[in-house]
Amino acid sequence: MDHDEVLALFDDRLRRNPPPDPGCRIERDGAVVRQVGPEHSWNGVVWSGLDEAGADAAIAAQVRHFAGLGLEFEWKVYSHDRPADLGARLLAAGFTPEPAEALMIARIADLPTESALPEGVRLMPVTDEAGVGLLMEAHKQAFGVEHPNLRERMLEQLRNGTGTVSMIVAMAGDRPVSGARMELIPGTGFVGLWGGGTAPDWRGRGIYRALVAHRARLAADLGYEYLQVDASDQSRPILQRLGFARLSTTTPYVRGLG
């Protein structure tokens, strides 16, 4: 896999020309591409091509735009974005950075699509509201926080029935111990992997690897070429061992309404 070529494809297909999430729209404001949707959706800047002379004015324009809509939003900054001090400019404009993550990408043909689960653990597709509840419980155990907006987004994805999202939960008996979702991005060749966190007492037993392999197999069957993950420090080494490459670093900068 040519890292520079794949990163250029990622920027072009998923950032400069992204398909919108269900119920959302993509807007272009000069050198800024943003997604706008309902309050529970992901609202924010997915790409910008700014220079030092115009960056501060462009940032101020986005703050005004989303404030006018009454929406908090996120500016997703990558380490290869320009200007090089974009993050510092966002801080000065009142944004709050969240933990940085590694942009990991792999060619699906290079990945294992089979991985054994621990004894007593099974994978269950999420197809209804009860399943979303189990997935959110697994997420809470793994990350220690609740995300009501994420729950609403997943329920909306099920209601829309677009077929572009696949959700799975790992069950140890009646207990959800891990969960993940896969977002197909039609026309791009890319699939996004999200979630995958595992309850602390079940870590190190191969559940995360099994969830990646399961989704890689589904994506391969649908003809997609690449898997993409925004990986934490915890999942990054596992993904590297599976064959993912770190192509950049991404940091979410969040701007509230205050």
SELUM-603222 format. One record per residue: residue in one letter; residue number from 1; x, y, z of N, C-alpha, C in turn. Coordinates in Angstrom, 1 decimal. Layout:
<pts>
PT residu num   n_xx   n_yy   n_zz  ca_xx  ca_yy  ca_zz   c_xx   c_yy   c_zz
PT      a NUM      X      Y      Z      X      Y      Z      X      Y      Z
...
</pts>
This chain:
<pts>
PT residu num   n_xx   n_yy   n_zz  ca_xx  ca_yy  ca_zz   c_xx   c_yy   c_zz
PT      m   1    0.8   -1.2    0.0    0.0    0.0    0.0    0.9    1.2    0.0
PT      d   2    0.7    2.1   -1.0    1.4    3.4   -1.0    0.8    4.4   -0.1
PT      h   3    1.5    4.7    1.0    0.9    5.5    2.1    0.5    6.9    1.6
PT      d   4    1.4    7.6    0.8    1.0    8.9    0.3   -0.2    8.9   -0.6
PT      e   5   -0.2    7.9   -1.5   -1.4    7.8   -2.4   -2.7    7.5   -1.7
PT      v   6   -2.6    6.7   -0.7   -3.9    6.4    0.1   -4.3    7.5    0.9
PT      l   7   -3.3    8.3    1.5   -3.7    9.5    2.3   -4.3   10.5    1.4
PT      a   8   -3.8   10.6    0.2   -4.4   11.6   -0.8   -5.8   11.2   -1.2
PT      l   9   -6.0    9.9   -1.3   -7.4    9.4   -1.6   -8.3    9.7   -0.5
PT      f  10   -7.9    9.4    0.7   -8.7    9.7    1.9   -9.1   11.2    2.0
PT      d  11   -8.1   12.0    1.8   -8.4   13.5    1.9   -9.4   13.9    0.8
PT      d  12   -9.2   13.3   -0.4  -10.1   13.7   -1.5  -11.5   13.2   -1.4
PT      r  13  -11.6   11.9   -1.0  -12.9   11.2   -1.1  -13.7   11.4    0.2
PT      l  14  -13.1   11.5    1.4  -13.8   11.5    2.6  -13.7   12.9    3.3
PT      r  15  -12.9   13.8    2.8  -12.8   15.1    3.4  -13.2   16.2    2.5
PT      r  16  -12.6   16.3    1.3  -12.9   17.4    0.4  -14.3   17.1   -0.3
PT      n  17  -14.6   15.9   -0.5  -15.9   15.5   -1.2  -16.6   14.4   -0.5
PT      p  18  -16.9   14.6    0.8  -17.6   13.6    1.5  -19.0   13.4    1.3
PT      p  19  -19.6   12.2    1.3  -21.0   12.1    1.2  -21.5   12.4    2.6
PT      p  20  -22.7   13.1    2.7  -23.2   13.5    4.1  -23.7   12.3    4.8
PT      d  21  -23.7   12.4    6.2  -24.4   11.4    7.0  -25.9   11.5    6.7
PT      p  22  -26.7   10.5    7.0  -28.1   10.5    6.8  -28.7   11.7    7.6
PT      g  23  -29.6   12.5    6.9  -30.2   13.6    7.6  -29.4   14.8    7.7
PT      c  24  -28.2   14.8    7.1  -27.3   16.0    7.1  -27.0   16.5    5.7
PT      r  25  -26.3   17.6    5.6  -25.9   18.1    4.3  -24.4   18.6    4.4
PT      i  26  -23.8   18.5    3.3  -22.4   19.0    3.1  -22.5   20.4    2.5
PT      e  27  -21.8   21.4    3.2  -21.7   22.7    2.7  -20.3   23.1    2.5
PT      r  28  -20.1   24.0    1.5  -18.7   24.5    1.2  -18.7   26.0    1.4
PT      d  29  -17.8   26.5    2.1  -17.6   27.9    2.4  -16.2   28.3    2.1
PT      g  30  -15.9   28.7    0.9  -14.6   29.0    0.5  -13.7   27.7    0.6
PT      a  31  -12.7   27.8    1.4  -11.8   26.7    1.5  -12.1   25.7    2.7
PT      v  32  -13.4   25.8    3.1  -13.8   25.0    4.2  -15.0   24.1    3.8
PT      v  33  -14.9   22.8    4.1  -16.0   21.9    3.9  -16.5   21.4    5.2
PT      r  34  -17.9   21.6    5.4  -18.5   21.3    6.7  -19.7   20.4    6.5
PT      q  35  -20.0   19.7    7.6  -21.3   18.9    7.6  -22.2   19.6    8.7
PT      v  36  -23.5   19.8    8.3  -24.5   20.4    9.1  -25.7   19.5    9.2
PT      g  37  -26.2   19.3   10.4  -27.4   18.4   10.5  -28.1   18.7   11.8
PT      p  38  -29.0   17.9   12.3  -29.7   18.1   13.6  -28.7   18.1   14.7
PT      e  39  -29.2   18.5   15.9  -28.3   18.6   17.0  -27.6   17.3   17.4
PT      h  40  -28.3   16.2   17.3  -27.7   14.9   17.7  -26.7   14.4   16.7
PT      s  41  -26.6   15.0   15.5  -25.7   14.5   14.4  -24.3   15.0   14.7
PT      w  42  -23.4   14.5   13.9  -22.0   15.1   14.0  -22.0   16.3   13.1
PT      n  43  -21.8   17.5   13.8  -21.7   18.7   13.1  -20.3   19.3   13.1
PT      g  44  -19.7   19.7   12.0  -18.4   20.2   12.1  -17.7   20.3   10.8
PT      v  45  -16.4   20.7   10.8  -15.5   20.9    9.7  -14.8   19.7    9.4
PT      v  46  -14.9   19.1    8.2  -14.3   17.9    7.8  -13.0   18.2    7.0
PT      w  47  -12.9   19.3    6.4  -11.7   19.6    5.6  -11.6   21.1    5.5
PT      s  48  -10.3   21.6    5.5  -10.0   23.0    5.2   -8.7   23.1    4.5
PT      g  49   -8.7   24.0    3.5   -7.4   24.3    2.8   -7.0   25.7    3.0
PT      l  50   -6.6   26.1    4.2   -6.4   27.5    4.6   -4.9   27.8    4.5
PT      d  51   -4.6   29.1    4.4   -3.3   29.6    4.5   -3.2   30.6    5.7
PT      e  52   -2.0   31.0    6.0   -1.8   31.8    7.2   -2.6   33.1    7.1
PT      a  53   -2.7   33.7    6.0   -3.3   35.0    5.8   -4.8   34.9    6.1
PT      g  54   -5.5   33.8    5.7   -6.9   33.8    5.8   -7.5   32.9    6.9
PT      a  55   -6.6   32.2    7.6   -7.1   31.1    8.5   -7.9   31.7    9.6
PT      d  56   -7.5   32.8   10.3   -8.3   33.3   11.4   -9.7   33.8   11.0
PT      a  57   -9.8   34.4    9.8  -11.1   34.9    9.3  -12.0   33.7    9.0
PT      a  58  -11.4   32.6    8.4  -12.2   31.5    8.1  -12.7   30.8    9.4
PT      i  59  -11.8   30.7   10.4  -12.3   30.1   11.7  -13.4   30.9   12.3
PT      a  60  -13.3   32.3   12.3  -14.3   33.1   12.9  -15.6   33.0   12.1
PT      a  61  -15.5   32.8   10.8  -16.8   32.6   10.0  -17.5   31.3   10.4
PT      q  62  -16.7   30.2   10.6  -17.4   29.0   11.0  -18.0   29.1   12.4
PT      v  63  -17.3   29.8   13.3  -17.9   30.0   14.7  -19.2   30.7   14.6
PT      r  64  -19.3   31.8   13.7  -20.5   32.5   13.6  -21.6   31.7   13.0
PT      h  65  -21.2   30.9   12.0  -22.2   30.1   11.2  -22.9   29.1   12.2
PT      f  66  -22.1   28.3   12.9  -22.7   27.3   13.8  -23.4   27.9   15.0
PT      a  67  -22.9   29.0   15.5  -23.5   29.7   16.6  -24.9   30.2   16.1
PT      g  68  -25.0   30.7   14.9  -26.3   31.2   14.3  -27.3   30.0   14.2
PT      l  69  -26.8   28.8   14.1  -27.7   27.6   14.0  -28.0   27.1   15.4
PT      g  70  -27.3   27.6   16.4  -27.5   27.1   17.8  -26.8   25.7   18.0
PT      l  71  -25.7   25.4   17.3  -25.1   24.1   17.3  -23.7   24.2   17.8
PT      e  72  -23.3   23.3   18.7  -21.9   23.0   19.0  -21.3   22.3   17.8
PT      f  73  -20.0   22.5   17.6  -19.4   21.8   16.4  -18.0   21.4   16.7
PT      e  74  -17.5   20.6   15.8  -16.1   20.1   15.9  -15.3   20.4   14.6
PT      w  75  -14.1   20.8   14.8  -13.2   21.0   13.7  -12.2   19.9   13.8
PT      k  76  -12.2   19.0   12.8  -11.4   17.8   12.8  -10.1   18.2   12.1
PT      v  77   -9.0   18.3   12.9   -7.7   18.7   12.4   -6.8   17.5   12.3
PT      y  78   -6.1   17.4   11.1   -5.1   16.4   10.9   -3.7   17.0   10.9
PT      s  79   -2.7   16.2   11.3   -1.4   16.7   11.5   -0.8   17.2   10.2
PT      h  80   -1.3   16.7    9.0   -0.8   17.2    7.7   -1.6   18.4    7.2
PT      d  81   -2.6   18.9    7.9   -3.3   20.1    7.5   -2.5   21.3    7.6
PT      r  82   -2.9   22.3    6.8   -2.2   23.6    6.9   -3.2   24.7    7.1
PT      p  83   -2.7   25.8    7.7   -1.4   26.1    8.2   -0.9   25.2    9.3
PT      a  84    0.4   25.1    9.6    0.9   24.2   10.6    0.4   24.5   12.0
PT      d  85    0.1   25.8   12.2   -0.4   26.2   13.5   -1.9   26.3   13.6
PT      l  86   -2.6   25.5   12.8   -4.1   25.5   12.8   -4.6   25.2   14.2
PT      g  87   -4.1   24.2   14.8   -4.6   23.9   16.2   -4.5   25.0   17.1
PT      a  88   -3.3   25.7   17.1   -3.1   26.9   18.0   -4.1   28.0   17.7
PT      r  89   -4.4   28.2   16.4   -5.4   29.2   16.1   -6.8   28.8   16.6
PT      l  90   -7.1   27.6   16.5   -8.4   27.1   17.0   -8.5   27.3   18.5
PT      l  91   -7.4   27.0   19.2   -7.4   27.2   20.7   -7.6   28.7   21.0
PT      a  92   -7.0   29.6   20.2   -7.1   31.0   20.5   -8.6   31.5   20.2
PT      a  93   -9.3   30.7   19.4  -10.7   31.1   19.0  -11.7   30.4   19.9
PT      g  94  -11.2   29.8   21.0  -12.1   29.3   22.0  -12.5   27.8   21.8
PT      f  95  -11.8   27.1   21.0  -12.0   25.6   20.8  -11.3   24.9   21.9
PT      t  96  -11.8   23.7   22.3  -11.2   22.8   23.2  -10.8   21.5   22.6
PT      p  97   -9.5   21.2   22.6   -9.0   19.9   22.0   -9.4   18.7   22.8
PT      e  98   -9.8   17.6   22.1  -10.0   16.3   22.7   -8.7   15.5   22.4
PT      p  99   -8.6   14.3   23.0   -7.4   13.5   22.8   -7.1   13.2   21.3
PT      a 100   -5.9   13.3   20.9   -5.5   13.0   19.6   -5.6   11.5   19.3
PT      e 101   -5.8   11.1   18.1   -5.9    9.7   17.7   -5.1    9.6   16.4
PT      a 102   -4.7    8.3   16.2   -3.9    8.0   15.0   -4.9    7.7   13.8
PT      l 103   -4.7    8.2   12.7   -5.4    7.8   11.5   -4.8    6.6   10.9
PT      m 104   -5.5    5.4   11.1   -5.0    4.1   10.7   -5.8    3.7    9.5
PT      i 105   -5.1    3.2    8.4   -5.8    2.7    7.2   -5.1    1.4    6.8
PT      a 106   -5.9    0.5    6.3   -5.4   -0.8    5.8   -6.2   -1.1    4.5
PT      r 107   -5.5   -1.8    3.6   -6.1   -2.4    2.5   -6.8   -3.7    2.9
PT      i 108   -8.1   -3.8    2.7   -8.8   -5.0    3.2   -8.2   -6.3    2.7
PT      a 109   -7.7   -6.3    1.5   -7.2   -7.6    1.0   -5.9   -8.0    1.8
PT      d 110   -5.3   -7.1    2.5   -4.1   -7.5    3.3   -4.4   -7.9    4.7
PT      l 111   -5.7   -7.9    5.1   -6.1   -8.1    6.5   -6.6   -9.5    6.7
PT      p 112   -6.4  -10.1    7.9   -7.1  -11.3    8.3   -8.5  -11.1    8.4
PT      t 113   -9.3  -12.0    8.0  -10.8  -11.9    8.1  -11.4  -13.0    9.0
PT      e 114  -10.5  -13.7    9.7  -11.0  -14.7   10.7  -10.2  -14.5   11.9
PT      s 115  -10.9  -14.5   13.1  -10.2  -14.4   14.4  -11.1  -15.0   15.4
PT      a 116  -10.5  -15.9   16.3  -11.3  -16.6   17.2  -11.7  -15.8   18.4
PT      l 117  -13.0  -16.0   18.8  -13.5  -15.3   20.0  -13.2  -16.1   21.3
PT      p 118  -13.1  -15.5   22.4  -12.9  -16.3   23.7  -14.1  -17.2   23.9
PT      e 119  -13.8  -18.3   24.6  -14.9  -19.2   24.9  -16.0  -18.5   25.6
PT      g 120  -17.3  -18.8   25.2  -18.4  -18.2   25.9  -18.8  -16.8   25.4
PT      v 121  -18.1  -16.3   24.4  -18.4  -15.0   23.8  -19.0  -15.2   22.4
PT      r 122  -20.0  -14.5   22.1  -20.6  -14.6   20.7  -20.9  -13.2   20.2
PT      l 123  -20.9  -13.0   18.9  -21.2  -11.7   18.3  -22.7  -11.7   17.9
PT      m 124  -23.3  -10.6   18.2  -24.7  -10.5   17.9  -25.0   -9.2   17.1
PT      p 125  -25.6   -9.3   15.9  -25.9   -8.1   15.2  -26.9   -7.2   15.9
PT      v 126  -26.7   -5.9   15.8  -27.6   -4.9   16.4  -28.6   -4.5   15.3
PT      t 127  -29.9   -4.8   15.5  -30.9   -4.6   14.5  -32.1   -3.8   15.0
PT      d 128  -32.1   -3.5   16.4  -33.3   -2.8   16.9  -32.9   -2.0   18.1
PT      e 129  -33.8   -1.3   18.7  -33.5   -0.4   19.8  -32.9   -1.2   21.0
PT      a 130  -33.4   -2.4   21.3  -32.8   -3.2   22.4  -31.3   -3.5   22.1
PT      g 131  -31.0   -3.8   20.9  -29.6   -4.0   20.5  -28.7   -2.8   20.7
PT      v 132  -29.3   -1.6   20.3  -28.6   -0.4   20.5  -28.3   -0.1   22.0
PT      g 133  -29.3   -0.5   22.8  -29.1   -0.4   24.3  -27.9   -1.2   24.8
PT      l 134  -27.8   -2.4   24.3  -26.7   -3.3   24.6  -25.4   -2.7   24.2
PT      l 135  -25.4   -2.2   22.9  -24.2   -1.6   22.4  -23.7   -0.4   23.2
PT      m 136  -24.7    0.4   23.6  -24.3    1.6   24.5  -23.8    1.2   25.9
PT      e 137  -24.4    0.1   26.4  -23.9   -0.4   27.7  -22.5   -0.9   27.6
PT      a 138  -22.2   -1.6   26.5  -20.8   -2.1   26.2  -19.9   -0.9   26.1
PT      h 139  -20.3    0.2   25.4  -19.5    1.4   25.2  -19.3    2.1   26.6
PT      k 140  -20.3    2.1   27.5  -20.1    2.7   28.8  -19.1    1.9   29.6
PT      q 141  -19.1    0.6   29.6  -18.2   -0.2   30.3  -16.8    0.0   29.8
PT      a 142  -16.6    0.2   28.5  -15.3    0.3   27.9  -14.7    1.7   28.1
PT      f 143  -15.5    2.7   28.0  -15.0    4.1   28.0  -15.4    4.9   29.2
PT      g 144  -16.3    4.4   30.0  -16.7    5.0   31.3  -17.5    6.3   31.1
PT      v 145  -18.1    6.5   29.9  -18.9    7.7   29.7  -20.2    7.3   28.9
PT      e 146  -21.2    8.1   29.0  -22.4    7.9   28.2  -22.5    8.9   27.1
PT      h 147  -23.0    8.5   25.9  -23.1    9.5   24.8  -24.5    9.4   24.3
PT      p 148  -25.4   10.2   24.8  -26.8   10.1   24.4  -27.0   10.5   22.9
PT      n 149  -26.1   11.5   22.4  -26.2   11.8   21.0  -25.8   10.7   20.1
PT      l 150  -24.8    9.9   20.5  -24.4    8.7   19.7  -25.6    7.7   19.7
PT      r 151  -26.2    7.5   20.8  -27.3    6.6   20.8  -28.4    7.0   19.9
PT      e 152  -28.7    8.3   19.9  -29.8    8.8   19.0  -29.4    8.7   17.5
PT      r 153  -28.1    8.9   17.2  -27.6    8.7   15.8  -27.7    7.3   15.4
PT      m 154  -27.4    6.4   16.2  -27.5    5.0   15.8  -28.9    4.5   15.6
PT      l 155  -29.8    5.0   16.5  -31.3    4.7   16.3  -31.8    5.3   15.0
PT      e 156  -31.3    6.5   14.7  -31.7    7.1   13.4  -31.2    6.3   12.2
PT      q 157  -30.0    5.8   12.3  -29.4    5.0   11.2  -30.2    3.8   11.0
PT      l 158  -30.7    3.2   12.1  -31.5    2.0   12.0  -32.9    2.3   11.4
PT      r 159  -33.5    3.4   11.8  -34.8    3.9   11.3  -34.7    4.2    9.8
PT      n 160  -33.6    4.8    9.4  -33.4    5.2    8.0  -33.3    4.0    7.0
PT      g 161  -32.7    2.9    7.6  -32.6    1.7    6.8  -31.8    1.9    5.5
PT      t 162  -30.7    2.7    5.6  -29.9    2.9    4.4  -29.0    1.8    4.0
PT      g 163  -28.7    0.9    5.0  -27.8   -0.2    4.8  -26.4    0.2    4.8
PT      t 164  -26.0    1.4    5.2  -24.6    1.8    5.2  -24.0    1.7    6.5
PT      v 165  -24.7    1.2    7.5  -24.2    1.0    8.9  -24.4   -0.4    9.4
PT      s 166  -23.4   -1.0    9.9  -23.5   -2.3   10.5  -23.0   -2.2   11.9
PT      m 167  -23.8   -2.7   12.9  -23.4   -2.6   14.3  -23.4   -4.0   14.9
PT      i 168  -22.5   -4.3   15.8  -22.3   -5.6   16.4  -22.0   -5.4   17.8
PT      v 169  -22.4   -6.4   18.6  -22.1   -6.4   20.1  -21.6   -7.7   20.4
PT      a 170  -20.5   -7.8   21.3  -20.0   -9.0   21.8  -20.6   -9.3   23.1
PT      m 171  -21.3  -10.5   23.2  -22.0  -10.9   24.4  -21.3  -12.0   25.1
PT      a 172  -21.0  -11.8   26.4  -20.5  -12.9   27.3  -21.7  -13.3   28.1
PT      g 173  -22.4  -14.4   27.7  -23.7  -14.7   28.3  -24.7  -13.6   28.0
PT      d 174  -25.3  -13.0   29.0  -26.2  -12.0   28.8  -25.6  -10.6   29.0
PT      r 175  -24.3  -10.5   29.1  -23.6   -9.3   29.3  -22.9   -8.8   28.1
PT      p 176  -23.2   -7.5   27.6  -22.5   -7.0   26.5  -21.1   -6.5   27.0
PT      v 177  -20.0   -7.0   26.4  -18.7   -6.7   26.9  -17.9   -5.9   25.9
PT      s 178  -18.4   -5.8   24.7  -17.7   -5.0   23.6  -18.7   -4.8   22.5
PT      g 179  -18.4   -3.7   21.8  -19.3   -3.4   20.7  -18.6   -2.5   19.7
PT      a 180  -19.1   -2.5   18.4  -18.5   -1.8   17.4  -19.5   -1.5   16.3
PT      r 181  -19.1   -0.6   15.4  -20.0   -0.4   14.2  -19.1   -0.1   13.0
PT      m 182  -19.6   -0.3   11.8  -18.9   -0.2   10.6  -19.8    0.7    9.7
PT      e 183  -19.2    1.8    9.2  -19.9    2.8    8.4  -19.4    2.7    7.0
PT      l 184  -20.2    2.2    6.0  -19.9    2.1    4.6  -20.0    3.5    4.0
PT      i 185  -19.1    3.9    3.2  -19.1    5.2    2.6  -19.1    5.0    1.0
PT      p 186  -20.4    4.8    0.5  -20.5    4.5   -0.9  -19.8    5.4   -1.9
PT      g 187  -19.2    4.8   -2.9  -18.5    5.6   -3.9  -17.1    6.0   -3.6
PT      t 188  -16.6    5.7   -2.4  -15.3    6.1   -2.0  -14.3    5.0   -1.9
PT      g 189  -14.8    3.7   -1.7  -13.9    2.6   -1.5  -13.5    2.4   -0.1
PT      f 190  -13.9    3.4    0.8  -13.5    3.3    2.2  -14.7    2.9    3.1
PT      v 191  -14.3    2.2    4.2  -15.2    1.9    5.3  -14.6    2.4    6.6
PT      g 192  -15.4    3.1    7.4  -15.0    3.5    8.7  -15.3    2.5    9.8
PT      l 193  -14.3    2.2   10.6  -14.6    1.4   11.8  -14.6    2.3   13.0
PT      w 194  -15.7    2.1   13.9  -15.8    2.9   15.0  -16.2    2.0   16.2
PT      g 195  -15.9    2.6   17.4  -16.1    1.8   18.6  -15.1    0.7   18.8
PT      g 196  -15.5   -0.5   19.2  -14.6   -1.6   19.5  -14.0   -1.6   20.9
PT      g 197  -14.4   -0.7   21.7  -13.9   -0.7   23.1  -14.4   -1.9   23.8
PT      t 198  -13.6   -2.4   24.7  -14.0   -3.7   25.5  -13.9   -3.4   27.0
PT      a 199  -14.9   -4.0   27.7  -14.9   -3.9   29.2  -13.5   -4.3   29.7
PT      p 200  -13.0   -3.6   30.7  -11.7   -3.8   31.2  -11.4   -5.3   31.6
PT      d 201  -12.3   -6.0   32.2  -12.1   -7.3   32.6  -12.1   -8.3   31.5
PT      w 202  -12.4   -7.9   30.3  -12.4   -8.8   29.1  -11.3   -8.4   28.1
PT      r 203  -10.5   -7.4   28.4   -9.4   -7.0   27.5   -8.3   -8.1   27.4
PT      g 204   -7.6   -8.0   26.3   -6.5   -8.9   26.1   -6.8  -10.4   25.7
PT      r 205   -8.1  -10.6   25.3   -8.5  -11.9   25.0   -8.9  -12.1   23.5
PT      g 206   -8.7  -11.1   22.7   -8.9  -11.2   21.3  -10.2  -10.7   20.8
PT      i 207  -11.0  -10.1   21.7  -12.3   -9.6   21.2  -12.2   -8.5   20.2
PT      y 208  -11.3   -7.5   20.5  -11.1   -6.4   19.5  -10.7   -6.9   18.2
PT      r 209   -9.7   -7.8   18.2   -9.3   -8.4   16.9  -10.4   -9.1   16.1
PT      a 210  -11.2   -9.8   16.9  -12.3  -10.5   16.2  -13.3   -9.5   15.6
PT      l 211  -13.6   -8.4   16.3  -14.5   -7.4   15.8  -13.9   -6.8   14.5
PT      v 212  -12.6   -6.5   14.5  -12.0   -6.0   13.3  -12.1   -7.0   12.1
PT      a 213  -11.8   -8.3   12.4  -11.9   -9.3   11.4  -13.3   -9.5   10.8
PT      h 214  -14.2   -9.5   11.7  -15.6   -9.6   11.3  -16.1   -8.5   10.4
PT      r 215  -15.7   -7.3   10.7  -16.1   -6.2    9.8  -15.3   -6.1    8.5
PT      a 216  -14.0   -6.6    8.6  -13.2   -6.6    7.4  -13.8   -7.6    6.4
PT      r 217  -14.3   -8.7    6.9  -15.0   -9.8    6.1  -16.2   -9.2    5.4
PT      l 218  -17.0   -8.5    6.2  -18.3   -7.9    5.6  -17.9   -6.9    4.5
PT      a 219  -16.9   -6.0    4.8  -16.6   -5.0    3.9  -16.0   -5.6    2.6
PT      a 220  -15.2   -6.7    2.7  -14.6   -7.3    1.6  -15.8   -7.9    0.7
PT      d 221  -16.7   -8.5    1.3  -17.9   -9.1    0.6  -18.6   -8.1   -0.2
PT      l 222  -18.6   -6.8    0.3  -19.3   -5.7   -0.4  -18.5   -5.0   -1.4
PT      g 223  -17.2   -5.4   -1.6  -16.4   -4.8   -2.6  -15.6   -3.6   -2.2
PT      y 224  -15.5   -3.3   -0.9  -14.8   -2.1   -0.5  -13.3   -2.4   -0.4
PT      e 225  -12.4   -1.4   -0.5  -11.0   -1.6   -0.6  -10.2   -1.3    0.6
PT      y 226  -10.7   -0.3    1.4   -9.9    0.2    2.5  -10.7    0.3    3.8
PT      l 227  -10.1    0.0    4.9  -10.7    0.2    6.2   -9.9    1.4    6.9
PT      q 228  -10.7    2.3    7.6  -10.1    3.4    8.2  -10.5    3.5    9.7
PT      v 229   -9.6    3.8   10.6   -9.9    3.9   12.0   -9.2    5.1   12.6
PT      d 230   -9.9    5.8   13.4   -9.3    6.8   14.3   -9.0    6.1   15.6
PT      a 231   -7.7    5.8   15.8   -7.3    4.8   16.8   -6.7    5.5   18.0
PT      s 232   -7.2    5.1   19.2   -6.6    5.5   20.5   -5.2    4.8   20.7
PT      d 233   -4.5    5.3   21.7   -3.2    4.6   22.0   -3.4    3.2   22.4
PT      q 234   -4.6    2.8   22.9   -4.8    1.5   23.3   -5.0    0.5   22.1
PT      s 235   -5.8    1.0   21.1   -6.1    0.1   19.9   -5.0    0.2   18.8
PT      r 236   -4.2    1.3   18.8   -3.3    1.5   17.7   -2.3    0.3   17.6
PT      p 237   -1.7   -0.2   18.7   -0.7   -1.3   18.5   -1.4   -2.6   18.0
PT      i 238   -2.6   -2.8   18.4   -3.3   -4.0   17.9   -3.5   -3.9   16.4
PT      l 239   -4.0   -2.7   15.9   -4.2   -2.5   14.5   -2.9   -2.6   13.7
PT      q 240   -1.8   -2.1   14.3   -0.6   -2.2   13.5   -0.2   -3.6   13.4
PT      r 241   -0.4   -4.4   14.4    0.0   -5.9   14.3   -0.9   -6.6   13.2
PT      l 242   -2.1   -6.1   13.1   -3.1   -6.6   12.1   -2.7   -6.2   10.6
PT      g 243   -2.0   -5.1   10.5   -1.6   -4.7    9.2   -2.0   -3.3    8.8
PT      f 244   -2.6   -2.5    9.8   -2.9   -1.1    9.5   -1.7   -0.2    9.6
PT      a 245   -1.7    0.8    8.8   -0.6    1.8    8.8   -1.1    3.1    9.4
PT      r 246   -0.2    3.7   10.1   -0.5    5.1   10.7   -0.1    6.1    9.6
PT      l 247   -1.1    6.8    9.1   -0.9    7.8    8.0   -0.9    9.2    8.5
PT      s 248   -1.5    9.5    9.6   -1.6   10.9   10.1   -2.1   10.8   11.5
PT      t 249   -2.2   12.0   12.2   -2.8   12.1   13.5   -4.0   13.1   13.4
PT      t 250   -5.1   12.7   14.1   -6.3   13.6   14.0   -6.6   14.0   15.4
PT      t 251   -6.9   15.3   15.6   -7.3   15.9   16.8   -8.7   16.6   16.7
PT      p 252   -9.7   16.3   17.4  -11.0   17.0   17.4  -10.9   18.3   18.2
PT      y 253  -11.2   19.4   17.6  -11.3   20.7   18.4  -12.8   21.0   18.5
PT      v 254  -13.3   21.1   19.7  -14.7   21.3   19.9  -15.0   22.7   20.3
PT      r 255  -16.1   23.3   19.7  -16.5   24.7   20.0  -17.9   24.7   20.5
PT      g 256  -18.1   25.0   21.8  -19.4   25.1   22.4  -20.1   26.4   22.0
PT      l 257  -21.2   26.6   22.6  -22.0   27.8   22.2  -21.7   29.0   23.1
PT      g 258  -20.9   28.8   24.2  -20.5   29.9   25.1  -19.6   30.9   24.5
</pts>
